[in-house]
Amino acid sequence: VYKLVEVNTRFGIWDGLSTKVGVDLPWAAYQDAIGQSFEPRHHYAEGVIWADYYRDLRAFLTYRRMGKITFSEWMRSLRGEKMIGTFAWDDPMPLFSTGISLAYRLVRDALH
């Protein structure tokens, strides 16, 4: 049984996942901060994964070098509905800049 232990009102990049699955933690935190009640959510979408392709690729390459994962295992781990950490249709620049950074690091590492 999962339980919410604390609501931290300093939201970061991963906190969007709660809203994606149907639990609006920022709204709940706001309502709590202003002393208003809010309807608790007891149901949420399951199986939604957080995907940050830059971090996922770095982790895959590290674990592959260690012999702990294959490419097909990694691809299977990315199946299903996702919350993509560095992409939004209304703001594609984070994904673009992450892609440039990733390409630079891959080239740099390949040359060293």
TORBA-333849 format. One record per atom (N, C-alpha, C, CB): residue in three letters; atom name; x, z, y. Coordinates in steps of 0.1 Angstrom, whole numbers. Atoms other than C-alpha are relative to their C-alpha. Glycine has a CB too. Example, Ala and Ser with C-alpha at 12.3 -4.5 7.8 and 13.67 -1.06 7.14 Angstrom:
[r "ala" "N" [9 0 -12]] [r "ala" "CA" [123 78 -45]] [r "ala" "C" [9 0 12]] [r "ala" "CB" [-10 12 0]] [r "ser" "N" [-9 0 -11]] [r "ser" "CA" [137 71 -11]] [r "ser" "C" [-8 8 11]] [r "ser" "CB" [4 -14 5]] 
//
This chain:
[r "val" "N" [9 0 -12]] [r "val" "CA" [0 0 0]] [r "val" "C" [9 0 12]] [r "val" "CB" [-10 12 0]] [r "tyr" "N" [-8 1 -12]] [r "tyr" "CA" [15 -11 33]] [r "tyr" "C" [-7 9 11]] [r "tyr" "CB" [1 -14 5]] [r "lys" "N" [6 -8 -11]] [r "lys" "CA" [10 12 63]] [r "lys" "C" [8 -2 12]] [r "lys" "CB" [0 16 -4]] [r "leu" "N" [-7 1 -13]] [r "leu" "CA" [18 8 99]] [r "leu" "C" [5 14 4]] [r "leu" "CB" [-9 -7 11]] [r "val" "N" [-5 -14 -3]] [r "val" "CA" [41 37 108]] [r "val" "C" [1 2 15]] [r "val" "CB" [14 1 -6]] [r "glu" "N" [-1 -2 -15]] [r "glu" "CA" [47 30 145]] [r "glu" "C" [-2 -14 7]] [r "glu" "CB" [14 6 4]] [r "val" "N" [1 12 -9]] [r "val" "CA" [39 5 172]] [r "val" "C" [10 1 11]] [r "val" "CB" [-15 -2 6]] [r "asn" "N" [-10 1 -10]] [r "asn" "CA" [69 -4 192]] [r "asn" "C" [-4 -10 11]] [r "asn" "CB" [14 -3 -6]] [r "thr" "N" [5 9 -10]] [r "thr" "CA" [58 -19 225]] [r "thr" "C" [10 -10 5]] [r "thr" "CB" [-6 7 11]] [r "arg" "N" [-10 9 -4]] [r "arg" "CA" [91 -37 230]] [r "arg" "C" [0 -11 -11]] [r "arg" "CB" [14 6 1]] [r "phe" "N" [2 10 10]] [r "phe" "CA" [81 -69 212]] [r "phe" "C" [12 -10 0]] [r "phe" "CB" [-13 -8 2]] [r "gly" "N" [-11 9 2]] [r "gly" "CA" [108 -92 199]] [r "gly" "C" [-4 -13 -7]] [r "gly" "CB" [12 6 -8]] [r "ile" "N" [3 13 6]] [r "ile" "CA" [110 -125 182]] [r "ile" "C" [-8 0 -13]] [r "ile" "CB" [13 -8 -3]] [r "trp" "N" [7 -1 13]] [r "trp" "CA" [97 -114 148]] [r "trp" "C" [-14 5 2]] [r "trp" "CB" [7 9 -9]] [r "asp" "N" [13 -6 -1]] [r "asp" "CA" [66 -97 162]] [r "asp" "C" [-11 -10 1]] [r "asp" "CB" [0 8 13]] [r "gly" "N" [10 10 0]] [r "gly" "CA" [47 -129 165]] [r "gly" "C" [-7 -2 -14]] [r "gly" "CB" [5 -14 4]] [r "leu" "N" [6 1 13]] [r "leu" "CA" [42 -128 127]] [r "leu" "C" [-12 8 -2]] [r "leu" "CB" [11 4 -10]] [r "ser" "N" [12 -8 2]] [r "ser" "CA" [17 -100 129]] [r "ser" "C" [-12 -8 6]] [r "ser" "CB" [1 13 8]] [r "thr" "N" [11 7 -6]] [r "thr" "CA" [-5 -121 152]] [r "thr" "C" [-4 -12 -9]] [r "thr" "CB" [3 -5 14]] [r "lys" "N" [3 12 9]] [r "lys" "CA" [-1 -152 129]] [r "lys" "C" [-8 4 -12]] [r "lys" "CB" [14 -6 -4]] [r "val" "N" [8 -4 12]] [r "val" "CA" [-15 -132 100]] [r "val" "C" [-13 6 3]] [r "val" "CB" [8 9 -9]] [r "gly" "N" [13 -5 -4]] [r "gly" "CA" [-44 -119 120]] [r "gly" "C" [0 14 5]] [r "gly" "CB" [-9 -1 -11]] [r "val" "N" [-1 -14 -5]] [r "val" "CA" [-32 -85 133]] [r "val" "C" [7 -1 13]] [r "val" "CB" [7 10 -10]] [r "asp" "N" [-5 1 -13]] [r "asp" "CA" [-27 -86 170]] [r "asp" "C" [6 13 5]] [r "asp" "CB" [-11 -5 10]] [r "leu" "N" [-7 -12 -4]] [r "leu" "CA" [-2 -58 175]] [r "leu" "C" [3 1 15]] [r "leu" "CB" [13 1 -8]] [r "pro" "N" [-2 -2 -14]] [r "pro" "CA" [6 -66 211]] [r "pro" "C" [-13 4 7]] [r "pro" "CB" [4 -13 6]] [r "trp" "N" [13 -4 -5]] [r "trp" "CA" [-32 -63 219]] [r "trp" "C" [-3 15 -3]] [r "trp" "CB" [-11 -9 -5]] [r "ala" "N" [2 -14 4]] [r "ala" "CA" [-34 -31 200]] [r "ala" "C" [8 10 8]] [r "ala" "CB" [2 2 -16]] [r "ala" "N" [-9 -9 -8]] [r "ala" "CA" [-4 -16 218]] [r "ala" "C" [-5 1 14]] [r "ala" "CB" [14 -6 -1]] [r "tyr" "N" [5 0 -13]] [r "tyr" "CA" [-18 -27 251]] [r "tyr" "C" [-12 9 2]] [r "tyr" "CB" [-3 -14 5]] [r "gln" "N" [12 -8 0]] [r "gln" "CA" [-52 -12 244]] [r "gln" "C" [3 15 -1]] [r "gln" "CB" [-10 -4 -11]] [r "asp" "N" [-4 -13 2]] [r "asp" "CA" [-36 20 232]] [r "asp" "C" [7 6 13]] [r "asp" "CB" [10 2 -12]] [r "ala" "N" [-8 -4 -12]] [r "ala" "CA" [-13 22 263]] [r "ala" "C" [-10 3 12]] [r "ala" "CB" [10 -11 4]] [r "ile" "N" [9 -3 -11]] [r "ile" "CA" [-43 20 287]] [r "ile" "C" [-12 9 -4]] [r "ile" "CB" [-6 -14 5]] [r "gly" "N" [10 -10 4]] [r "gly" "CA" [-63 45 267]] [r "gly" "C" [-13 -6 -5]] [r "gly" "CB" [-3 9 11]] [r "gln" "N" [12 7 5]] [r "gln" "CA" [-88 20 253]] [r "gln" "C" [0 0 -16]] [r "gln" "CB" [-2 -14 5]] [r "ser" "N" [0 1 15]] [r "ser" "CA" [-100 19 217]] [r "ser" "C" [0 -15 -4]] [r "ser" "CB" [-13 6 -6]] [r "phe" "N" [-1 13 5]] [r "phe" "CA" [-96 -12 196]] [r "phe" "C" [-4 0 -15]] [r "phe" "CB" [14 -7 2]] [r "glu" "N" [5 1 14]] [r "glu" "CA" [-110 -24 163]] [r "glu" "C" [12 -2 -9]] [r "glu" "CB" [-10 -12 -2]] [r "pro" "N" [-11 2 9]] [r "pro" "CA" [-85 -18 135]] [r "pro" "C" [-2 -11 -9]] [r "pro" "CB" [2 13 -8]] [r "arg" "N" [1 11 10]] [r "arg" "CA" [-77 -47 112]] [r "arg" "C" [5 5 -13]] [r "arg" "CB" [9 -12 5]] [r "his" "N" [-3 -4 14]] [r "his" "CA" [-78 -39 75]] [r "his" "C" [3 -12 -9]] [r "his" "CB" [-11 8 -5]] [r "his" "N" [-2 12 8]] [r "his" "CA" [-75 -75 63]] [r "his" "C" [9 -9 8]] [r "his" "CB" [-13 -7 -4]] [r "tyr" "N" [-9 9 -7]] [r "tyr" "CA" [-48 -100 71]] [r "tyr" "C" [4 -11 -10]] [r "tyr" "CB" [13 7 5]] [r "ala" "N" [-4 11 9]] [r "ala" "CA" [-35 -133 57]] [r "ala" "C" [13 4 -7]] [r "ala" "CB" [3 -13 8]] [r "glu" "N" [-11 -3 8]] [r "glu" "CA" [-10 -128 29]] [r "glu" "C" [8 -12 -3]] [r "glu" "CB" [-3 8 -13]] [r "gly" "N" [-8 11 5]] [r "gly" "CA" [19 -150 19]] [r "gly" "C" [6 -8 12]] [r "gly" "CB" [-8 -9 -8]] [r "val" "N" [-6 7 -11]] [r "val" "CA" [29 -161 54]] [r "val" "C" [14 4 2]] [r "val" "CB" [-9 2 14]] [r "ile" "N" [-14 -4 -1]] [r "ile" "CA" [66 -162 58]] [r "ile" "C" [6 -3 14]] [r "ile" "CB" [9 -8 -11]] [r "trp" "N" [-8 2 -12]] [r "trp" "CA" [89 -159 88]] [r "trp" "C" [11 -10 -3]] [r "trp" "CB" [6 14 6]] [r "ala" "N" [-11 10 2]] [r "ala" "CA" [111 -190 91]] [r "ala" "C" [8 -2 12]] [r "ala" "CB" [-7 -13 -5]] [r "asp" "N" [-10 3 -11]] [r "asp" "CA" [141 -193 113]] [r "asp" "C" [10 -9 -7]] [r "asp" "CB" [6 14 6]] [r "tyr" "N" [-8 9 8]] [r "tyr" "CA" [158 -224 100]] [r "tyr" "C" [15 2 3]] [r "tyr" "CB" [-4 -14 4]] [r "tyr" "N" [-14 -2 -3]] [r "tyr" "CA" [191 -216 117]] [r "tyr" "C" [5 11 -8]] [r "tyr" "CB" [2 2 15]] [r "arg" "N" [-5 -12 8]] [r "arg" "CA" [194 -181 102]] [r "arg" "C" [-2 -3 -15]] [r "arg" "CB" [-8 12 4]] [r "asp" "N" [2 2 14]] [r "asp" "CA" [179 -193 69]] [r "asp" "C" [11 -9 -6]] [r "asp" "CB" [-13 -7 -2]] [r "leu" "N" [-11 9 5]] [r "leu" "CA" [205 -221 66]] [r "leu" "C" [13 7 -1]] [r "leu" "CB" [1 -12 10]] [r "arg" "N" [-12 -8 1]] [r "arg" "CA" [233 -198 74]] [r "arg" "C" [0 9 -12]] [r "arg" "CB" [2 9 13]] [r "ala" "N" [1 -9 12]] [r "ala" "CA" [221 -173 48]] [r "ala" "C" [1 -8 -13]] [r "ala" "CB" [-13 8 0]] [r "phe" "N" [-1 8 12]] [r "phe" "CA" [217 -201 23]] [r "phe" "C" [14 -4 -3]] [r "phe" "CB" [-9 -13 1]] [r "leu" "N" [-14 4 2]] [r "leu" "CA" [252 -214 28]] [r "leu" "C" [9 12 -5]] [r "leu" "CB" [6 -6 13]] [r "thr" "N" [-8 -12 4]] [r "thr" "CA" [266 -179 25]] [r "thr" "C" [-3 4 -15]] [r "thr" "CB" [-3 12 9]] [r "tyr" "N" [3 -3 14]] [r "tyr" "CA" [247 -171 -7]] [r "tyr" "C" [3 -10 -10]] [r "tyr" "CB" [-15 3 -1]] [r "arg" "N" [-4 11 9]] [r "arg" "CA" [254 -205 -22]] [r "arg" "C" [15 1 -3]] [r "arg" "CB" [-3 -14 6]] [r "arg" "N" [-15 -2 2]] [r "arg" "CA" [292 -199 -17]] [r "arg" "C" [2 11 -10]] [r "arg" "CB" [7 3 13]] [r "met" "N" [-2 -11 9]] [r "met" "CA" [287 -166 -35]] [r "met" "C" [-6 -2 -14]] [r "met" "CB" [-7 13 6]] [r "gly" "N" [6 3 13]] [r "gly" "CA" [268 -183 -64]] [r "gly" "C" [-13 7 -2]] [r "gly" "CB" [10 2 -11]] [r "lys" "N" [13 -8 1]] [r "lys" "CA" [236 -163 -57]] [r "lys" "C" [-12 -8 2]] [r "lys" "CB" [1 11 10]] [r "ile" "N" [13 8 -2]] [r "ile" "CA" [212 -192 -49]] [r "ile" "C" [4 -15 -1]] [r "ile" "CB" [-6 3 14]] [r "thr" "N" [-2 15 1]] [r "thr" "CA" [208 -229 -56]] [r "thr" "C" [-8 -6 11]] [r "thr" "CB" [-4 -6 -14]] [r "phe" "N" [7 7 -10]] [r "phe" "CA" [195 -255 -32]] [r "phe" "C" [-15 0 -3]] [r "phe" "CB" [5 -14 2]] [r "ser" "N" [15 0 3]] [r "ser" "CA" [162 -258 -51]] [r "ser" "C" [-6 14 1]] [r "ser" "CB" [-1 -5 -15]] [r "glu" "N" [6 -14 -1]] [r "glu" "CA" [157 -220 -52]] [r "glu" "C" [-2 2 15]] [r "glu" "CB" [10 10 -5]] [r "trp" "N" [2 -2 -14]] [r "trp" "CA" [162 -220 -14]] [r "trp" "C" [-12 -8 5]] [r "trp" "CB" [13 -4 8]] [r "met" "N" [12 8 -4]] [r "met" "CA" [137 -248 -9]] [r "met" "C" [-13 6 -5]] [r "met" "CB" [2 -15 -6]] [r "arg" "N" [12 -7 5]] [r "arg" "CA" [112 -230 -31]] [r "arg" "C" [-4 12 9]] [r "arg" "CB" [1 4 -14]] [r "ser" "N" [3 -12 -8]] [r "ser" "CA" [116 -199 -9]] [r "ser" "C" [-6 -3 13]] [r "ser" "CB" [13 7 2]] [r "leu" "N" [5 4 -13]] [r "leu" "CA" [105 -219 21]] [r "leu" "C" [-14 -6 -1]] [r "leu" "CB" [9 -10 7]] [r "arg" "N" [13 5 2]] [r "arg" "CA" [72 -230 6]] [r "arg" "C" [-11 9 7]] [r "arg" "CB" [-3 -2 -15]] [r "gly" "N" [11 -8 -5]] [r "gly" "CA" [39 -219 21]] [r "gly" "C" [-2 0 15]] [r "gly" "CB" [1 14 -5]] [r "glu" "N" [2 0 -15]] [r "glu" "CA" [25 -212 55]] [r "glu" "C" [11 8 6]] [r "glu" "CB" [-14 7 2]] [r "lys" "N" [-11 -6 -7]] [r "lys" "CA" [51 -202 80]] [r "lys" "C" [-3 3 14]] [r "lys" "CB" [12 -10 0]] [r "met" "N" [-2 -3 -14]] [r "met" "CA" [57 -186 113]] [r "met" "C" [14 -5 4]] [r "met" "CB" [-3 15 4]] [r "ile" "N" [-14 6 -3]] [r "ile" "CA" [86 -207 127]] [r "ile" "C" [5 7 13]] [r "ile" "CB" [-1 -15 2]] [r "gly" "N" [-5 -9 -11]] [r "gly" "CA" [107 -184 149]] [r "gly" "C" [5 -7 12]] [r "gly" "CB" [10 8 -6]] [r "thr" "N" [-6 7 -12]] [r "thr" "CA" [123 -210 171]] [r "thr" "C" [-7 -13 4]] [r "thr" "CB" [14 -3 -3]] [r "phe" "N" [8 12 -4]] [r "phe" "CA" [95 -235 176]] [r "phe" "C" [-14 3 4]] [r "phe" "CB" [0 -10 -12]] [r "ala" "N" [14 1 -4]] [r "ala" "CA" [63 -239 195]] [r "ala" "C" [-2 -13 7]] [r "ala" "CB" [-3 12 10]] [r "trp" "N" [3 13 -6]] [r "trp" "CA" [46 -271 205]] [r "trp" "C" [1 0 15]] [r "trp" "CB" [-13 -5 -5]] [r "asp" "N" [0 0 -15]] [r "asp" "CA" [44 -260 241]] [r "asp" "C" [13 4 5]] [r "asp" "CB" [-11 10 5]] [r "asp" "N" [-14 -3 -4]] [r "asp" "CA" [81 -250 242]] [r "asp" "C" [10 -4 -11]] [r "asp" "CB" [1 15 4]] [r "pro" "N" [-9 4 11]] [r "pro" "CA" [103 -271 219]] [r "pro" "C" [15 2 3]] [r "pro" "CB" [-2 -14 -3]] [r "met" "N" [-15 -2 -3]] [r "met" "CA" [136 -263 237]] [r "met" "C" [7 10 -9]] [r "met" "CB" [1 4 14]] [r "pro" "N" [-7 -10 9]] [r "pro" "CA" [145 -232 216]] [r "pro" "C" [5 -7 -13]] [r "pro" "CB" [-8 12 -3]] [r "leu" "N" [-3 7 13]] [r "leu" "CA" [144 -254 184]] [r "leu" "C" [11 -10 3]] [r "leu" "CB" [-12 -6 -6]] [r "phe" "N" [-10 10 -3]] [r "phe" "CA" [164 -281 201]] [r "phe" "C" [13 6 3]] [r "phe" "CB" [-5 -8 13]] [r "ser" "N" [-13 -6 -2]] [r "ser" "CA" [191 -258 214]] [r "ser" "C" [6 7 -12]] [r "ser" "CB" [-2 10 12]] [r "thr" "N" [-5 -6 12]] [r "thr" "CA" [193 -240 181]] [r "thr" "C" [6 -11 -9]] [r "thr" "CB" [-12 7 -7]] [r "gly" "N" [-5 11 8]] [r "gly" "CA" [197 -274 164]] [r "gly" "C" [14 -4 5]] [r "gly" "CB" [-9 -12 0]] [r "ile" "N" [-13 4 -5]] [r "ile" "CA" [226 -283 187]] [r "ile" "C" [11 11 -3]] [r "ile" "CB" [-1 -2 16]] [r "ser" "N" [-9 -11 3]] [r "ser" "CA" [242 -249 182]] [r "ser" "C" [4 -1 -15]] [r "ser" "CB" [-6 14 3]] [r "leu" "N" [-3 1 14]] [r "leu" "CA" [239 -253 144]] [r "leu" "C" [9 -11 -3]] [r "leu" "CB" [-14 -1 -8]] [r "ala" "N" [-8 12 2]] [r "ala" "CA" [253 -288 144]] [r "ala" "C" [15 3 4]] [r "ala" "CB" [-5 -12 7]] [r "tyr" "N" [-13 -3 -5]] [r "tyr" "CA" [283 -276 165]] [r "tyr" "C" [7 9 -10]] [r "tyr" "CB" [-1 7 14]] [r "arg" "N" [-6 -9 9]] [r "arg" "CA" [290 -247 142]] [r "arg" "C" [3 -6 -14]] [r "arg" "CB" [-9 12 -2]] [r "leu" "N" [-3 6 13]] [r "leu" "CA" [287 -268 110]] [r "leu" "C" [12 -10 1]] [r "leu" "CB" [-12 -8 -4]] [r "val" "N" [-12 9 -2]] [r "val" "CA" [312 -294 124]] [r "val" "C" [12 8 2]] [r "val" "CB" [-3 -9 13]] [r "arg" "N" [-12 -9 -2]] [r "arg" "CA" [335 -266 136]] [r "arg" "C" [5 6 -13]] [r "arg" "CB" [-4 11 10]] [r "asp" "N" [-4 -6 12]] [r "asp" "CA" [335 -249 103]] [r "asp" "C" [5 -10 -10]] [r "asp" "CB" [-12 7 -7]] [r "ala" "N" [-5 10 9]] [r "ala" "CA" [340 -282 84]] [r "ala" "C" [14 -4 4]] [r "ala" "CB" [-10 -12 0]] [r "leu" "N" [-13 4 -5]] [r "leu" "CA" [370 -290 105]] [r "leu" "C" [11 11 -2]] [r "leu" "CB" [0 -4 14]] [r "his" "N" [-10 -11 2]] [r "his" "CA" [387 -256 99]] [r "his" "C" [1 4 -14]] [r "his" "CB" [-5 12 8]] 
//
